[in-house]
Amino acid sequence: MNRIVWVLVFAVSLGACNGGDNGEPEKSAEQVAIEKLAGTSGSETWTVRNGGSVSKDGSLQSADFADFEIRFISNNTGKTYITQNSNLLFDNNGNWAFEGENFDKITLSGIQPAANEEISFTRNQNRLRLEWTVPAPQNARVTGLAGFYVFDLVLLE
C-alpha cells in the first residue's frame, strides 16, 4: 500500500514541476519579462514607425522620433540594447537590467538623459510602452530633454 501511495505522490509532483502539458518547465517571472522586451528569440526591435508614438509631458513628439528604433537583446553574454535615431535621448548602445523585484522596470546604462533612469514597460501583443521621467539636469545642454516620456512602440517585423 505504501508503495502505491509513493508512486502516486511521485507522479503528481512530476506533473506539478513541468509547468504545462507540453512538458516544458515553467518560466520564471524574469524569463517572462525578458521575453516581453527581447522576445523568445532573445532579440527584438521596437520602432515608432508603423503606428507608434512618442509624447513628452503629454505633448506629441512623434515627428522628432519618427525613425527611432530600440533593440533589446538577452543572451548568454548578458542584456544589451542598441538604438537608432534617438535625438540624444538614448545612448547608441549599452546594457539593460531589471529594477526591483516585479520585473516591470528597467534601467539602461550610458550617459544620455534616458540612461540610469527607472523605465516602466508594458507589452500588449506587438506593442511596447516605455514610461519614465528625465529629471532636470545641472547642465544646460540637456535641459530641453527633461520631462515625462511615453514611448508607444511597435514590434519591427
N, C-alpha and C positions, 0 to 999 in steps of 0.2 A: 504494500500500500504506500509506504513512504517513497518508494522508487517512482511510482506513478505521479505522486504529488510533485516530486522534484522535477520530473520531466515536464510537467505542465508549467511549473514556475519558470523553468529554463526557457521554454518555448514562448511564453508570454513576455519575458524580459527581452528576448531577441527581437520580437516584434516591436517592442517599445523603443529599441535602440536604433532601428533602421530608418526612422523618420518618415516612412511612407511606403506605399505599395510597390514603388519601383525599386526598392532595395538600396537606394542611396541614403547615406547618413543625413540627418537633419542639419541644416545650415545654421551657423551661429548668427547672432544679431549683427556682428561685424561683417560677416560674409555677405549677408543680405544687403547691408548698407553699401559695401564695396560694389556690389552688382548694380545698385541704383546709380552710381556715378560712372563706373568703368565697364558695366555690362558683364555678361557671362564670359565674354572673350578676354576680359581684362583690359580693354581699351575701347573707349567710345568718345566720339567727338560731338560736341554740342555747339549750336550756332544760333545767331539771331535771325539769319536768313530763313525764308520759308515760313513766316508766321510768328517768329519770336518777337520779343520787345525788351526795351530797357527803360527804366524810369529812375529818376533821382529826385528825391523829396516830392514824389507824386507827379513830377513833370516828365513827360515822354522825352526820352533821349535816344530813341532807336536809330535815328539818322546818323548820329555820331558813332554808333557801334554796328552799322549795317553789315559789315564783313567780319565781325568778331566771331572767333571760334575758341573753344577751350576743349582740350582732350585730357581726360583723366585716365591714367594708366596705373594698374596694380598688377605686379607680378612678383616673382621670387626675389628680385633685386630691390623692391620697395614700391612706394607710391609716389608717382611723379605727375606733373601736369605740363602742358605746352599750350601757349596761347598765340593767337594771331590777331592783329588789328585791335589792340586793347586801348588805344589812346592814352597810354601811360598810366592806366588804372591798375593793370596787372603786369607782373614780370613776364618775359617771354617764356620762361620755364622755371621749374623748381620742384620742390617736394610738397606733398599734402599729407595731412594727418587728421584723425578724428579728434574732436574736443568733447570732453565729457563722456558719460557712460551710456547715453541714449543713441549714439551713432546717427545723429541728425544734424551735426555741426562739424565743420572742418576749418582748418587754418591752412593757408598757403605760405610757403617760405618766400623770401625775397625782400626787396626794398621799396617796391612801388606801393601806392596807397592801399590796395586790397590785401597786401601781404600782412601776415600776423594779426589779422582781424578775424573774429569768430563769424563764420559764414553759415547761416542756416540753409539747409537744402531739403527739397521735397521733389519726388518724382511721381508723375502720373503718366503711365504708359511711355510715350515718346516725347514727353516734355519734362524739363528740369527747371526748377525755380530756385534761384540763389538770392538770399536777402542778407544784407549786412550794412553796417554804418562805417563810413570812413570819417574818423574824427578830424576836427580842425587841427592841422599841424602847426608846428612852430615856424616853419619856413614858408615864405610867400609863394614858392614855386608850385605847390600843390594845393593851396588854399581853395582854389576853384573846384577841386575834386572832392572836397569834404561834403558829406551828406548821406542820406539813407538810400541805398540802391536796391533795386529789384531787377534781376535778370531772369526773364522767362525765355528759356532756350528750347530749341527743337533738336532732336537727335538727327545728326547728319548721316544719311544712309547712302 
